[in-house]
Amino acid sequence: MRPFELTAPTTVEAALATPGTFLAGGTTLVDLMKLDVLTPEHVLDINQVPLRGIDTSDGLRFGALERMSAIAAHPQVYPAISRALLLSASQQLRNMASIGGNLLQRTRCTYFRDVASPCNKRVPGSGCPAQTSANRMHAILGTSDSCAATHASDVAVALVALDARVKLADAEGTREVALRDFYQLPGETPALENDLRPGELITEVIVPRLDWAANSTYVKVRDRQSYEFALCSAAVALDVRDGVVADARVAAGGVGTVPWRLPEVEAALRGRPATQAAFEEAAAVAADGARPLSDNGYKVPLLKRTIVRALLELTEEGSR
């Protein structure tokens, strides 16, 4: 790790007034600094800034520094969010990691994290070895010839499914952005991962009220039972009335370069019976537009099966 200057502002205003890289839980930043992937000269420890709290008075509002473990344990947090958090990392890391930091975590692509390898995210124009080398863990949706790295966050998938927004602040004021629009596809500029402007800070995560989101879940498929990133995941909320799907929210992780909302699957579910056959038919369109690489074509059928599994968890048919 290279030398750096550390300061600890205690207000949002002070944090925004000082150029530097924000440090919250440190569970991503410190790792990347140790690897020399990130080499900030000035780090701002913002843990004393008053950006915590969970408000459930109208929907859900999380202070950006609220810890993942606290949100997961809150009884009024929608199950898809809670479960996505509980299936992330380890309890020790969840106790440290902030919700805002989790949404900004960098990809776990091995080429990005290896400074001896080319990587267009880390060094624009240097190349993407995943296009022709080992790529079993990489994305099949939203990729380009410049990048196929998957987005690493579990909870971002659930939040995108539930139409969450992030509140952003800089020295000029605040703005809100839909989380789905906050993340950017790699295209030819994979180093630009999101809509966070220089000097901006996430201050709050906002989830609109959705009463039937109480019937939601998050399914994560991975190589081992714990402490592993998703090969594929699905966040699903389902509104079933008299055995018919009235509405649905579906997003996928582990398969996209960003948390991947699936409006086509949602549309195919609406008005259909809540049966396995209908779920399979709706999930059949989930991988439309996929661009598998040499070793990750298995994610196409896995994505469809993961969505069906999540839907079945939320219905009587799945509980028989």
SVG drawing of the C-alpha trace seen along z (x, -y; Angstrom):
<svg xmlns="http://www.w3.org/2000/svg" viewBox="-59 -25 63 55">
<polyline fill="none" stroke="black" stroke-width="0.4" points="0.0,0.0 1.3,-3.4 1.5,-6.3 -1.6,-8.5 -3.0,-11.4 -6.0,-10.6 -8.5,-13.1 -11.8,-12.6 -14.5,-15.2 -17.5,-15.2 -20.1,-16.9 -21.3,-16.4 -20.3,-20.0 -16.7,-19.4 -16.5,-16.1 -17.6,-17.7 -15.3,-20.6 -12.2,-18.5 -10.9,-16.7 -10.2,-13.0 -11.5,-9.4 -14.2,-8.6 -13.7,-5.8 -16.7,-4.2 -16.5,-0.6 -13.3,-0.1 -14.2,3.4 -13.5,2.7 -11.3,-0.4 -8.7,0.9 -8.4,4.2 -7.9,2.4 -5.3,0.0 -3.4,3.0 -3.3,4.4 -2.3,1.0 -5.4,1.1 -6.4,-2.2 -3.8,-4.6 -5.5,-7.7 -3.2,-10.4 -5.9,-11.7 -8.5,-9.5 -11.5,-11.0 -12.7,-8.8 -16.4,-9.8 -17.5,-7.5 -18.2,-10.4 -20.5,-12.1 -24.1,-11.8 -25.4,-9.6 -26.9,-6.7 -30.4,-5.7 -33.3,-3.6 -36.6,-5.3 -39.7,-3.1 -42.4,-5.8 -43.1,-5.8 -41.3,-3.2 -37.6,-2.7 -34.8,-5.2 -31.3,-4.2 -28.5,-6.6 -25.6,-5.8 -23.4,-4.9 -25.9,-2.5 -24.2,0.9 -25.4,3.8 -26.0,6.0 -28.3,3.4 -30.5,3.1 -30.6,6.9 -31.8,7.3 -34.5,4.6 -38.0,6.2 -39.6,3.8 -37.1,4.2 -38.5,6.0 -37.4,9.7 -35.6,9.4 -33.3,6.7 -32.7,8.4 -32.0,11.7 -29.6,10.2 -27.7,8.6 -27.5,11.8 -26.2,13.7 -23.4,11.2 -19.9,11.7 -19.6,12.7 -21.1,11.4 -17.9,9.6 -17.9,7.8 -21.6,7.0 -20.9,5.4 -18.3,3.1 -19.7,2.5 -22.0,-0.5 -25.0,-0.4 -23.6,-3.3 -20.2,-1.6 -21.7,1.6 -23.5,0.0 -20.2,-1.6 -18.1,1.5 -15.9,2.4 -16.0,5.6 -14.4,8.7 -13.1,9.5 -9.7,11.1 -8.2,9.1 -9.3,5.8 -7.7,6.8 -4.4,8.0 -2.3,5.0 -0.1,7.2 -3.0,7.9 -4.5,5.5 -8.0,4.2 -10.0,1.4 -11.7,0.6 -8.4,0.0 -6.3,-1.3 -8.5,-2.5 -7.4,-1.1 -5.3,1.6 -7.6,4.5 -10.0,7.0 -8.4,10.5 -11.8,12.0 -12.8,11.8 -10.4,14.7 -9.1,16.1 -10.8,17.5 -14.3,16.0 -16.5,18.5 -17.5,15.9 -18.1,13.0 -21.3,11.4 -23.5,12.4 -25.8,9.3 -24.8,5.7 -21.3,6.6 -19.1,5.1 -15.9,5.9 -14.2,3.7 -15.6,5.3 -17.5,8.3 -17.0,7.8 -20.0,8.6 -21.3,6.2 -20.5,7.6 -23.3,6.3 -26.1,8.5 -28.3,5.9 -28.1,3.6 -30.0,6.3 -32.8,6.3 -32.8,2.5 -33.0,2.2 -35.9,4.6 -37.8,2.4 -37.2,-0.9 -34.8,-2.3 -33.2,-5.7 -30.0,-7.2 -29.7,-10.7 -26.4,-12.4 -24.8,-15.5 -22.0,-17.8 -21.0,-21.3 -23.7,-22.7 -26.6,-20.8 -28.4,-17.4 -30.1,-15.3 -31.8,-11.9 -31.2,-9.3 -32.9,-5.9 -30.5,-3.2 -31.2,-1.5 -30.1,-4.6 -27.2,-5.3 -25.1,-2.3 -23.7,-2.6 -23.1,0.1 -19.4,0.5 -19.7,-0.2 -16.3,-1.6 -15.7,-3.4 -15.9,-0.7 -13.9,-2.8 -17.0,-5.0 -19.1,-2.7 -21.8,-5.0 -23.3,-8.5 -21.4,-9.7 -19.9,-13.0 -16.5,-14.2 -16.9,-15.3 -20.3,-13.7 -21.3,-11.5 -24.2,-9.1 -26.1,-10.3 -29.2,-8.2 -30.8,-5.1 -34.6,-5.4 -37.0,-2.5 -40.5,-3.6 -43.4,-2.0 -44.6,1.2 -46.9,3.1 -46.7,6.3 -42.9,6.3 -43.4,8.1 -43.8,11.1 -40.3,11.0 -37.1,13.0 -33.6,13.1 -32.1,16.4 -28.3,16.7 -26.6,19.5 -22.9,19.8 -20.0,22.3 -20.1,22.7 -22.7,22.0 -21.1,18.9 -18.7,16.1 -18.8,16.4 -20.0,14.2 -23.0,15.1 -22.9,17.1 -26.4,16.0 -29.0,14.4 -32.6,13.2 -34.5,10.7 -38.3,11.1 -41.4,9.5 -44.8,10.9 -48.3,9.7 -50.6,12.7 -54.4,12.3 -56.8,15.3 -54.0,17.4 -53.1,14.8 -50.0,12.6 -51.2,9.0 -47.8,7.5 -44.1,8.5 -40.6,7.0 -37.7,9.1 -33.9,8.3 -30.9,10.5 -27.3,10.5 -24.1,12.4 -25.0,12.3 -24.9,8.5 -22.3,5.8 -24.8,3.9 -27.7,5.1 -30.0,6.3 -33.7,5.4 -35.9,7.7 -39.1,5.8 -39.8,8.3 -40.1,11.1 -42.3,8.8 -44.6,8.1 -44.8,11.8 -45.8,12.7 -48.7,10.1 -52.1,11.6 -50.8,15.2 -51.5,17.9 -49.0,18.3 -47.9,21.8 -44.5,23.3 -45.4,23.6 -46.3,19.9 -43.1,18.9 -41.0,21.0 -42.6,19.4 -42.0,15.9 -38.4,16.7 -37.7,17.9 -37.1,14.3 -34.7,13.5 -31.6,14.1 -32.7,12.4 -29.7,10.4 -27.1,12.4 -23.6,12.6 -21.9,15.6 -18.2,16.0 -16.3,19.2 -16.8,20.5 -19.9,18.8 -22.7,20.0 -24.1,22.1 -25.4,18.8 -28.1,18.6 -30.1,21.6 -29.0,20.9 -30.6,17.5 -33.9,18.9 -33.9,21.6 -32.9,19.2 -35.8,16.9 -38.3,19.8 -36.9,21.0 -37.3,17.5 -40.9,17.2 -41.8,20.7 -40.5,19.7 -43.2,17.0 -46.2,19.1 -48.1,21.9 -47.0,24.2 -43.4,23.7 -44.2,24.6 -45.8,28.0"/>
</svg>
